[in-house]
Amino acid sequence: MRRLVRIIATFPAVLLALAVSTMPALAAIKTVTLTVSGMTCAACLITVKTALTKVHGVEKAEVSFEKKEAVITYDDTKTNVDKLKEATKNAGFPSTEER
């Protein structure tokens, strides 16, 4: 009987350890502003926005033709700034991170 009591007493600790070890990292929603060179028309804006929104983890992309920039909100557990810059580059519009 004592053995059973000990086993039952340790059960919550075991469950907690399992829960912590299998929990995914907490997502941090981040926002970055990229300077996008080469945009010369409104169609460029659409191309850049489409490329960015196709990146897994991007929640929102606002692109300004006038400012030559893109403001992107993304989940940093799914993507990163390098992948965002790669997406604009692959669409024909290299970008750099504003600091």
N, CA and C atoms as an extended XYZ file, in Angstrom:
297
Properties=species:S:1:pos:R:3:atomname:S:1:resname:S:1:resid:I:1 pbc="F F F"
N         0.825       -1.192        0.000 N   MET     1
C         0.000        0.000        0.000 CA  MET     1
C         0.872        1.260        0.000 C   MET     1
N         1.968        1.251        0.810 N   ARG     2
C         2.850        2.428        0.850 CA  ARG     2
C         3.480        2.685       -0.515 C   ARG     2
N         3.811        1.625       -1.193 N   ARG     3
C         4.417        1.764       -2.518 CA  ARG     3
C         3.438        2.446       -3.479 C   ARG     3
N         2.201        2.057       -3.423 N   LEU     4
C         1.174        2.664       -4.254 CA  LEU     4
C         1.010        4.142       -3.912 C   LEU     4
N         1.053        4.482       -2.646 N   VAL     5
C         0.933        5.878       -2.213 CA  VAL     5
C         2.106        6.684       -2.761 C   VAL     5
N         3.329        6.125       -2.707 N   ARG     6
C         4.504        6.817       -3.246 CA  ARG     6
C         4.381        7.043       -4.748 C   ARG     6
N         3.903        6.037       -5.438 N   ILE     7
C         3.734        6.159       -6.888 CA  ILE     7
C         2.716        7.243       -7.208 C   ILE     7
N         1.602        7.230       -6.512 N   ILE     8
C         0.568        8.240       -6.742 CA  ILE     8
C         1.081        9.632       -6.373 C   ILE     8
N         1.884        9.719       -5.324 N   ALA     9
C         2.408       11.014       -4.886 CA  ALA     9
C         3.362       11.617       -5.910 C   ALA     9
N         4.084       10.778       -6.645 N   THR    10
C         5.035       11.304       -7.638 CA  THR    10
C         4.386       11.539       -9.004 C   THR    10
N         3.179       11.094       -9.175 N   PHE    11
C         2.496       11.218      -10.462 CA  PHE    11
C         2.377       12.672      -10.946 C   PHE    11
N         1.964       13.640      -10.117 N   PRO    12
C         1.889       15.027      -10.605 CA  PRO    12
C         3.242       15.564      -11.084 C   PRO    12
N         4.310       15.224      -10.410 N   ALA    13
C         5.639       15.690      -10.824 CA  ALA    13
C         6.027       15.101      -12.170 C   ALA    13
N         5.694       13.850      -12.382 N   VAL    14
C         5.993       13.198      -13.658 CA  VAL    14
C         5.184       13.859      -14.778 C   VAL    14
N         3.924       14.127      -14.531 N   LEU    15
C         3.095       14.789      -15.537 CA  LEU    15
C         3.638       16.171      -15.874 C   LEU    15
N         4.049       16.908      -14.864 N   LEU    16
C         4.600       18.241      -15.084 CA  LEU    16
C         5.880       18.160      -15.920 C   LEU    16
N         6.749       17.233      -15.605 N   ALA    17
C         7.994       17.067      -16.358 CA  ALA    17
C         7.704       16.727      -17.816 C   ALA    17
N         6.746       15.863      -18.049 N   LEU    18
C         6.380       15.513      -19.424 CA  LEU    18
C         5.801       16.708      -20.166 C   LEU    18
N         4.958       17.463      -19.496 N   ALA    19
C         4.336       18.629      -20.126 CA  ALA    19
C         5.385       19.665      -20.505 C   ALA    19
N         6.311       19.934      -19.628 N   VAL    20
C         7.346       20.931      -19.893 CA  VAL    20
C         8.277       20.480      -21.008 C   VAL    20
N         8.622       19.202      -21.025 N   SER    21
C         9.563       18.721      -22.033 CA  SER    21
C         8.955       18.646      -23.428 C   SER    21
N         7.637       18.575      -23.534 N   THR    22
C         7.004       18.477      -24.843 CA  THR    22
C         6.342       19.770      -25.290 C   THR    22
N         6.412       20.823      -24.483 N   MET    23
C         5.797       22.094      -24.860 CA  MET    23
C         6.625       22.767      -25.944 C   MET    23
N         5.959       23.286      -26.975 N   PRO    24
C         6.703       24.028      -27.992 CA  PRO    24
C         7.174       25.358      -27.416 C   PRO    24
N         8.195       25.916      -28.042 N   ALA    25
C         8.672       27.224      -27.598 CA  ALA    25
C         7.559       28.234      -27.778 C   ALA    25
N         7.474       29.165      -26.851 N   LEU    26
C         6.455       30.189      -26.963 CA  LEU    26
C         6.784       31.119      -28.116 C   LEU    26
N         5.793       31.359      -28.927 N   ALA    27
C         5.989       32.224      -30.091 CA  ALA    27
C         6.117       33.666      -29.647 C   ALA    27
N         7.014       34.342      -30.295 N   ALA    28
C         7.143       35.775      -30.085 CA  ALA    28
C         6.772       36.436      -31.398 C   ALA    28
N         5.724       37.217      -31.359 N   ILE    29
C         5.316       37.940      -32.550 CA  ILE    29
C         6.208       39.171      -32.649 C   ILE    29
N         6.876       39.286      -33.766 N   LYS    30
C         7.812       40.391      -33.964 CA  LYS    30
C         7.421       41.195      -35.195 C   LYS    30
N         7.920       42.412      -35.236 N   THR    31
C         7.709       43.277      -36.395 CA  THR    31
C         9.060       43.800      -36.849 C   THR    31
N         9.268       43.785      -38.156 N   VAL    32
C        10.511       44.281      -38.734 CA  VAL    32
C        10.164       45.188      -39.909 C   VAL    32
N        10.997       46.188      -40.114 N   THR    33
C        10.846       47.060      -41.274 CA  THR    33
C        12.021       46.803      -42.215 C   THR    33
N        11.685       46.492      -43.456 N   LEU    34
C        12.700       46.271      -44.478 CA  LEU    34
C        12.654       47.409      -45.488 C   LEU    34
N        13.807       47.920      -45.845 N   THR    35
C        13.909       48.870      -46.942 CA  THR    35
C        13.991       48.041      -48.210 C   THR    35
N        13.071       48.307      -49.145 N   VAL    36
C        12.991       47.511      -50.367 CA  VAL    36
C        13.386       48.394      -51.544 C   VAL    36
N        14.538       48.112      -52.098 N   SER    37
C        15.012       48.912      -53.227 CA  SER    37
C        14.417       48.389      -54.529 C   SER    37
N        14.354       49.269      -55.500 N   GLY    38
C        13.947       48.837      -56.832 CA  GLY    38
C        12.474       48.918      -57.141 C   GLY    38
N        11.640       49.256      -56.190 N   MET    39
C        10.211       49.368      -56.499 CA  MET    39
C         9.984       50.651      -57.300 C   MET    39
N         9.435       50.495      -58.507 N   THR    40
C         9.224       51.658      -59.376 CA  THR    40
C         7.766       51.879      -59.745 C   THR    40
N         6.894       50.951      -59.342 N   CYS    41
C         5.477       51.113      -59.690 CA  CYS    41
C         4.596       50.372      -58.685 C   CYS    41
N         3.298       50.576      -58.811 N   ALA    42
C         2.348       49.942      -57.896 CA  ALA    42
C         2.358       48.421      -58.019 C   ALA    42
N         2.658       47.917      -59.214 N   ALA    43
C         2.719       46.462      -59.399 CA  ALA    43
C         3.868       45.857      -58.590 C   ALA    43
N         4.939       46.628      -58.423 N   CYS    44
C         6.070       46.169      -57.609 CA  CYS    44
C         5.608       45.925      -56.171 C   CYS    44
N         4.797       46.835      -55.665 N   LEU    45
C         4.259       46.727      -54.300 CA  LEU    45
C         3.505       45.410      -54.136 C   LEU    45
N         2.675       45.095      -55.103 N   ILE    46
C         1.888       43.860      -55.040 CA  ILE    46
C         2.809       42.633      -55.075 C   ILE    46
N         3.838       42.682      -55.910 N   THR    47
C         4.783       41.564      -56.014 CA  THR    47
C         5.500       41.327      -54.690 C   THR    47
N         5.973       42.407      -54.061 N   VAL    48
C         6.690       42.289      -52.787 CA  VAL    48
C         5.749       41.779      -51.695 C   VAL    48
N         4.552       42.348      -51.626 N   LYS    49
C         3.593       41.930      -50.593 CA  LYS    49
C         3.222       40.458      -50.763 C   LYS    49
N         3.001       40.037      -51.985 N   THR    50
C         2.659       38.634      -52.250 CA  THR    50
C         3.795       37.712      -51.830 C   THR    50
N         5.018       38.083      -52.156 N   ALA    51
C         6.180       37.258      -51.782 CA  ALA    51
C         6.295       37.137      -50.271 C   ALA    51
N         6.095       38.238      -49.567 N   LEU    52
C         6.220       38.212      -48.105 CA  LEU    52
C         5.102       37.420      -47.445 C   LEU    52
N         3.882       37.574      -47.917 N   THR    53
C         2.771       36.875      -47.270 CA  THR    53
C         2.793       35.368      -47.533 C   THR    53
N         3.565       34.937      -48.519 N   LYS    54
C         3.706       33.496      -48.766 CA  LYS    54
C         4.705       32.823      -47.816 C   LYS    54
N         5.485       33.612      -47.097 N   VAL    55
C         6.458       33.050      -46.160 CA  VAL    55
C         5.704       32.512      -44.943 C   VAL    55
N         5.936       31.239      -44.632 N   HIS    56
C         5.282       30.608      -43.479 CA  HIS    56
C         5.651       31.364      -42.201 C   HIS    56
N         4.646       31.815      -41.474 N   GLY    57
C         4.877       32.539      -40.226 CA  GLY    57
C         4.593       34.026      -40.320 C   GLY    57
N         4.437       34.540      -41.537 N   VAL    58
C         4.111       35.963      -41.696 CA  VAL    58
C         2.628       36.159      -41.406 C   VAL    58
N         2.337       37.054      -40.487 N   GLU    59
C         0.956       37.348      -40.136 CA  GLU    59
C         0.416       38.545      -40.913 C   GLU    59
N         1.298       39.506      -41.196 N   LYS    60
C         0.858       40.704      -41.908 CA  LYS    60
C         2.050       41.351      -42.590 C   LYS    60
N         1.824       41.870      -43.790 N   ALA    61
C         2.870       42.598      -44.508 CA  ALA    61
C         2.236       43.854      -45.098 C   ALA    61
N         2.765       44.992      -44.707 N   GLU    62
C         2.315       46.269      -45.256 CA  GLU    62
C         3.468       46.844      -46.057 C   GLU    62
N         3.235       47.081      -47.335 N   VAL    63
C         4.292       47.555      -48.223 CA  VAL    63
C         3.927       48.945      -48.725 C   VAL    63
N         4.900       49.852      -48.649 N   SER    64
C         4.697       51.225      -49.108 CA  SER    64
C         5.612       51.508      -50.289 C   SER    64
N         4.988       51.795      -51.428 N   PHE    65
C         5.746       52.160      -52.626 CA  PHE    65
C         6.441       53.502      -52.408 C   PHE    65
N         5.736       54.444      -51.799 N   GLU    66
C         6.279       55.785      -51.582 CA  GLU    66
C         7.501       55.772      -50.660 C   GLU    66
N         7.429       54.993      -49.587 N   LYS    67
C         8.531       54.935      -48.613 CA  LYS    67
C         9.591       53.908      -49.000 C   LYS    67
N         9.289       53.079      -49.993 N   LYS    68
C        10.192       51.989      -50.402 CA  LYS    68
C        10.513       51.064      -49.222 C   LYS    68
N         9.448       50.708      -48.471 N   GLU    69
C         9.658       49.843      -47.313 CA  GLU    69
C         8.510       48.869      -47.134 C   GLU    69
N         8.803       47.822      -46.363 N   ALA    70
C         7.805       46.822      -45.998 CA  ALA    70
C         7.873       46.637      -44.490 C   ALA    70
N         6.718       46.663      -43.842 N   VAL    71
C         6.632       46.411      -42.403 CA  VAL    71
C         5.948       45.065      -42.254 C   VAL    71
N         6.669       44.107      -41.673 N   ILE    72
C         6.194       42.732      -41.605 CA  ILE    72
C         6.039       42.302      -40.154 C   ILE    72
N         4.889       41.701      -39.851 N   THR    73
C         4.640       41.110      -38.538 CA  THR    73
C         4.695       39.598      -38.728 C   THR    73
N         5.524       38.943      -37.907 N   TYR    74
C         5.748       37.507      -38.113 CA  TYR    74
C         5.962       36.782      -36.790 C   TYR    74
N         5.786       35.473      -36.843 N   ASP    75
C         6.007       34.576      -35.711 CA  ASP    75
C         7.454       34.096      -35.795 C   ASP    75
N         8.269       34.477      -34.808 N   ASP    76
C         9.697       34.155      -34.902 CA  ASP    76
C        10.032       32.690      -34.646 C   ASP    76
N         9.043       31.874      -34.310 N   THR    77
C         9.305       30.436      -34.217 CA  THR    77
C         9.117       29.762      -35.573 C   THR    77
N         8.566       30.502      -36.541 N   LYS    78
C         8.300       29.930      -37.859 CA  LYS    78
C         9.152       30.547      -38.965 C   LYS    78
N         9.609       31.765      -38.774 N   THR    79
C        10.431       32.413      -39.791 CA  THR    79
C        11.362       33.423      -39.135 C   THR    79
N        12.192       34.053      -39.940 N   ASN    80
C        13.128       35.045      -39.415 CA  ASN    80
C        13.385       36.107      -40.483 C   ASN    80
N        14.132       37.122      -40.107 N   VAL    81
C        14.382       38.249      -41.011 CA  VAL    81
C        15.116       37.800      -42.267 C   VAL    81
N        16.047       36.885      -42.136 N   ASP    82
C        16.782       36.411      -43.317 CA  ASP    82
C        15.839       35.776      -44.346 C   ASP    82
N        14.864       35.022      -43.884 N   LYS    83
C        13.904       34.405      -44.809 CA  LYS    83
C        13.019       35.461      -45.465 C   LYS    83
N        12.693       36.519      -44.730 N   LEU    84
C        11.894       37.603      -45.299 CA  LEU    84
C        12.686       38.337      -46.379 C   LEU    84
N        13.964       38.603      -46.086 N   LYS    85
C        14.818       39.269      -47.070 CA  LYS    85
C        15.017       38.371      -48.299 C   LYS    85
N        15.135       37.083      -48.072 N   GLU    86
C        15.280       36.141      -49.185 CA  GLU    86
C        14.035       36.156      -50.073 C   GLU    86
N        12.860       36.262      -49.448 N   ALA    87
C        11.608       36.292      -50.217 CA  ALA    87
C        11.540       37.521      -51.117 C   ALA    87
N        11.942       38.685      -50.600 N   THR    88
C        11.900       39.882      -51.446 CA  THR    88
C        12.954       39.790      -52.550 C   THR    88
N        14.118       39.261      -52.210 N   LYS    89
C        15.185       39.104      -53.211 CA  LYS    89
C        14.747       38.163      -54.328 C   LYS    89
N        14.136       37.040      -53.949 N   ASN    90
C        13.675       36.070      -54.946 CA  ASN    90
C        12.560       36.638      -55.828 C   ASN    90
N        11.852       37.641      -55.307 N   ALA    91
C        10.801       38.304      -56.090 CA  ALA    91
C        11.383       39.407      -56.971 C   ALA    91
N        12.690       39.631      -56.857 N   GLY    92
C        13.347       40.631      -57.688 CA  GLY    92
C        13.577       41.972      -57.010 C   GLY    92
N        13.362       42.007      -55.687 N   PHE    93
C        13.483       43.253      -54.950 CA  PHE    93
C        14.324       43.044      -53.684 C   PHE    93
N        15.637       43.173      -53.795 N   PRO    94
C        16.489       43.010      -52.613 CA  PRO    94
C        16.078       43.989      -51.507 C   PRO    94
N        16.241       43.565      -50.272 N   SER    95
C        15.857       44.413      -49.143 CA  SER    95
C        16.908       44.351      -48.048 C   SER    95
N        16.887       45.361      -47.197 N   THR    96
C        17.769       45.404      -46.039 CA  THR    96
C        16.933       45.762      -44.821 C   THR    96
N        17.382       45.275      -43.670 N   GLU    97
C        16.672       45.552      -42.429 CA  GLU    97
C        16.996       46.953      -41.943 C   GLU    97
N        15.958       47.709      -41.594 N   GLU    98
C        16.161       49.024      -40.987 CA  GLU    98
C        16.467       48.815      -39.521 C   GLU    98
N        17.396       49.571      -39.019 N   ARG    99
C        17.769       49.461      -37.597 CA  ARG    99
C        17.472       50.736      -36.869 C   ARG    99
